[in-house]
Amino acid sequence: MEIFKSTRNSKDFYVRMKLSRNKHGKTEHSFCIKYFKWIHWFSLSFYFFATPLGTHRPKTTSFDPETSKSQSKSLKVYIYELPSKYNSDWLSIERCSNHLFASEVAIHKALSKSQVRTFDPSVADFFFVPVYVSCKFSAGNGFPEIGHARGLLSSAVDLISSEFPFWNRRNGSDHVFVASHDYGACFHAMEDRAVAEGIPEFMKNSIVLQTFGVRYRHPCQDVENIVIPPYISPKKVQSIVSMSPVTACRDIFVFFRGKMEVHPKNVSGQYYSRRVRTKIHRKYSHDRRFYLRRNRFAGYHSEIVRSVFCLCPLGWAPWSPRLVESVALGCVPIIIADDIMLSFEKAVPWSEISLMVAEKDIGKLGRILDYVAATNLSSIQRNLWDLKVKQALLFHDDVEFGDATWQILIALSEKLLII
């Protein structure tokens, strides 16, 4: 859903849902679209699950994402077995596999047990480089430190390019990395520093799975990339919804818990959240409709599942874990991050399950949400509560039908058709 200004009065607004409706008011899609989606998902389902779970070598025929025609060979991914210092040693730190950047661990784990994995690199279409760079945490604030990322990744590339011929064969263009950080493969939390340092030269020809994405040209996405969601534990989500179903009564109208600076600090000419969170706090902290909290609370997921609308403003980067947390727990995401590119836009109907509010329209936020609540909230919630939507944004230990790793494999298969 997007918010549009009225041409009659610049102070007015209206809300429009991008839905195709029939004469009864129900959402409908053309027969061609329905047929294409059915063929696409059926073919992919058959591919992943037709072979026995204990067999790693895929069958010799597979799906074509565009036409569902048989191909001469199936999608195959080779996973480098790197020394433990690059990945498994980090798992001794408990947070390594469950914090917001942990998709690098989850994807590695799921691909390792997936039917697309091949142990014969000579037949691989893609090569996955499993390096965990987000598991070093600051002793001061507990946040991940990624200053070592470039060196660790460079060392891994030196290793595989010297011991295997496959990197040099295509200059790394069929190699896949994960960069689940604020500014993706630029490996820095501050945009100015990220842009200045740029993407490491050795990664510029490769494919990067990254949480960062915007709709304009940006140095930190100037690489072949797939925008992925941040990691949220599916077990934690299941635990919450088992006690509080997403369809249960919601007694919080608007929710946000997180960093909101009362007096924003100028950091190298930049302000956190471009002052959006500060404006929200100043405008709505005394509004009874808004449940805003600045302090941390480990059980905040129990607050999300009680909320109708969940604010998802930008931080230093446009994306936020709140996007996935809100969807997974049935709270309508209010996305406040201009020009953000959302994950898996082909699979997740973001315009039908969320609201996008321009950063300059924070002052109108209360009226916008009142209007939506009085008009088409039930339609948005019905779309949001579709289990397929939540599934597409969660990483599981094994690849599951329609989940986040599944979406990555679809995206890779589409790139394979182009190569």
N, C-alpha and C positions, 0 to 999 in steps of 0.2 A: 504494500500500500504506500502511496506517496501523497504528500500534501501539496496542493496547488493553490496559488493565489487567484482570487477573483479578478476578472478584468474590469469589473464595475467599480470596485472599491479596494484599494491596496491594503486596507486594514482587515478585509474579510479573507476568508479562506474556505476551501471545501476539500473534502476527502474523496478520493476515487480509488476503488479497488480494481486491479487489473484482472478482472474475471470475465469470462464469456458466459452469458446467461441465456437460457431458453425462455420461452414464453411463460413458464411456471416459476421463473426466478431461480432456477437451479443452475449450478455451474455445469458447463458442458464444454467438451473439446471436439474438434472435428474428428470424423472417423479416421482420417489418415494419421492424425497425431496419436489417437488411441491405438491404432494398429501398429504404428512404428514403435511406440513405447512397449507394447505387449511383446512384439517380436524381439526387441532389444533385450528386455529383461529375461524372457524365456531362454533365449540363446545363451546369455551369460550364465544363467542358473544351470543350464544343462552342461555347460563347459566346466564349471567349477565342481559340480557335485556328481557328474556321471561316472567319474573314476573312483575306485576304492580309496578311502581316506589314508590308507597306509602307503599308497603309491605316490611318489614325487614326480614321476615323468608324465606329463600331460598326454592326452591322446593326440593323434596326428591330424585330426580335423577339428575345427573350432569355429567360433562365431566371427562374423564380420560386423562390427557395431553399426555400420551404415546400412548394409543390405541383407545381413543375416545369411550371406552366402558362405559356402565352405571355403576355407583357405587351405593352402598347401601345408601349412604348419601352424601350430598353436602358439599363443603368447608364452614366452619363456623368460624367466628372470633368474639370473645367476647372482647369488649373494656371496660376496667375498668373505672368507673366514679369516678375519684380521686378528692379530695378537690381542689378547684380552685388555691391554691398556687402552685400546680404542673404544671399547664398549663394556663388556661384562664386568670388568673391575669396578666400574662406577656403580653397579647395582648394589654394592655393599652399603651405599647410601640410600636409605629407605625412600626418600622423596624423589629419587631419580626416576622412578617409574610411575609416579602419580601426580606430578605437578603440572602446571599448564603448558609447559614446553615438552612434555613427555611423549608426544607423538613420535619422536625419533626412536624411542624404545618400543612403543606399541606397534609401529609399522614394521620394524625389524622382526619382532616376535611373530606377528601375524604372517608375514611373507615367508618366514622360515618354515612354517607348517602348511603353507598354501600349495595347492595343486599347480600353480604356475611356476613354482621353483624347479629349477633344473640344476643338477650337479655337473653338467657338462657345459663348460663355458663356451665351447666352440659352436653351440647351437642356440646360445642366448640372444634374445632381442634387446634386453636391457641388463645392466649390471648395477646392483644396489651396493652402495658403499656405507656400511653401518658404523658410523662414528657418532658417539654421544658427546656433544659439546655443552649440554645444558645442565650437567649434574654437579657442577662445582658451585657451591652456595656461599654467599658472603657471610662471614661471621658476625658482621655488624647488623644488617637488615634482613638477612635470610634470603635475599633475592639471588637468582642465578647469576653467576659471573661468566661472561663469554669472551673475556680478553684473550684466553688461550685457544679460542676456536680456530683461528686461521692457521696457527702453528700446528695444531693437532691434525687438521684436515690436510694441510700441505704434506705433512709427514706420511699420512695414509696414502696420498696420491703418489708420492715418491716411491712408496713400497710397492703398490700394485702396478705402477708403470714400469718398474724395474724387474719385477718377478713374473709379470704376465704381459702378453702382447696386445691385449684387447684395448687398453686405454689409448695406446699409440695408433692403433688401427684406424680409429675415427676421431682422434684427438679428444676423447672423453665425451663425445656428443651423445652416446648411448648409455652414459653412466648417470645414476640417480642419487642425489643427496637429499637430506632433510635439513631445513633451516627454519626451525619453529620459533623464531625470536622476533622481537619488536619490528625490526627492519630486515627480516629474512637473511639472505646471503650476504648482507653488508655487515652483519655481526656486531651491531652496536645499538644500545637502547636510545641514544640521542640522534635525532635525524641529521643534524649538521655534521656530526662526526661520522655517522653511517654513510652519508653522501660523499664526504671528503675521502674516506677510505675506500668506498666502493666495493664491488664484488671482487673477491680474489681472482687474479688473472687465470689461475688454473681451473676455476669453476665456470668460466664464462661460456664455454661451449656445451656444458652439461645441462641436465634437467634438474631443477630444484623444486622440492615440495616445500612450500613456505606459507606461513600464516599471513604474511604481509601482501596486500594487494590494493592498488588504487586504479582509478579509471583514466589516469593520464600518464604520460611517460615519466618514469621515475628511475633514477640510477640503480635503485635497489631491487628493481624487477626487470632490469635490462638483461634478462637471461631467460631461456626457455623454462617456464615454470608452471606449476599447478598450485592454485590457492587451496589450502587445506584448513580445516578447523583446528583450534587449540584443543589440547587434550582435557577431557573431563572423564573421570572414572565411571564407566557404565555400572559397576557394582554399587557405587555410592548413589547413583541415580536410581537404580532399582530399589535400593534400601529405603530411599526417601518416598518414592511413589507407592511402595508396598504399605506404608503407613498413612500416606496422604495422597490418594489418587488425583491425577491432574484434573479430573472432572469434578472434584469436590468443591464445596463452597469456598470462595476467596474473599477474605475480609480486609485485605490491604489493596487500596485502589492503585497507587503508584509506589514502586519500591526502588530504592537504590541504597546500597551500602558500599562504601569504598572511599578512596582519597578525594577529598574536596577541600582545596586550599581556601581559607577565608581571605588571606592576603597572598595572592600568587607571587611566587618568586621568579625573578628574571634570571634564567639560566642560559647563558651564552646567547642572549637575545630572544630566547624562546620562553613561553609560559606553558606550564603543564596543562594539557587538555585544551590548549588555545583559549584558556580561561572559561571554557564551556561549563565545567563542573562548578567553578566558582559562581558563575551566573545562576546556575540551577540552585545552589545553596542560598544565595542572597535573595532570589525571587520566591522560593517555595519552602524554605526551612520552617516557616511558621504556618504553612498551609496544611490544614488537617487532612487533606486528601493525599498528601505526599508523606511517605514514610522514608525519611532520609536519615542515614546514619554514617558518621565519619569514622567510627572506631571499628576495628576488626572483631569478627565473631565467627568462631569455627562452625557454628551451626546455621550459617546464613542460608543454606539451601532450604531449610525448613521455612524460611521467610519467603523465598522465591515461590515455593509451591502454594503459598497462601495469597499471592499477589496477582492482580489482574494485568497490570502493565509493569514491565521492568525496564528501567532506563539503562541504555547501553551506550554511554558517551565515550568518545575517544579518550585515550590517555596520552602517553607520549606518541604512540602509534595509533592508527585508526581502529584496528581490531581490538577485541576484548573477549576474554573467556565468558563474559556475561551473555554473549550471543548464543553460545551453545547451552549454557546453564539454563537460560530462559526457555529456549525451545524444548530442551529435554524435560523440564519441569512444568511445561504448559503455560508459562507466563508470556504474554505478548511482548516481544522485544521492541523497544522504542530506540531505533538506531540513530544516533546523533554523531555523525562522522562524515562530513562532506566527501563525496567522490570515492568512498570505500568500495572495494571489490570484494564481494562475499564469496565464501567457499561453495564449491559445487553448484553453481547457479543453474546448471542444466537439470540437476536432480532435485534441488530444494526450491520450492516456489516462494522465494522470499517476499515478493510483492503481495502474496496472498496470506502470509502468516505474520507479518510485521508491519511496523510503520517507520518510515524514514522522515525525520524532521531536520530541516536545514539548521545549521549551527546559529544562524542569524535569527531564527524564529523561536529561540528559547523562551522569550517573553510571552509567546502565544501558546506554550505547551499545555497549560491548564485547560484552556478553551478547546484546543484540538482534541485532547483526550476525553473531555466531557462530551464532545460532539460524536466521537467514535463510539463511546459507551452507549450513547442514546440511539445510534443508528445500526451499524453493521458489526458490532463486537462479536455477536454469536457466530456470524459467518467466519470471521477471522479465527475464532477459537476452534471452530469445527475443522478448519483446514490445519491449524496448528497441532491439534490433538491427534492427527493421523499418525499412526505409529511409524509409517515409512519415513516421515520427515525427521523424527528423532533419530531413527536408525542411521540415516545418511550422515549424521554428524558425530557419531560415536565410534571410537576405535575399540575393537574387542581383541582378546588374546588369539582367537582364530578368526580368519576371514569369514564373515557372515553375509548372507544375502542382503545386498543393499547398504551395508555399513560403510564407514569412512574409507577403510582400506579397499573395499570393493569399488568405491567411486574412483579411487586413485588408479586402480587397474583398468577401469573403463577409460579414463583419461589417457593412460599410457597406450592402450590399444588403439585409440584414435590417433595418437601421434605416430604409432607404428604404420598406419595406413599412409601417412604423409611422407615418412622417411623413404 
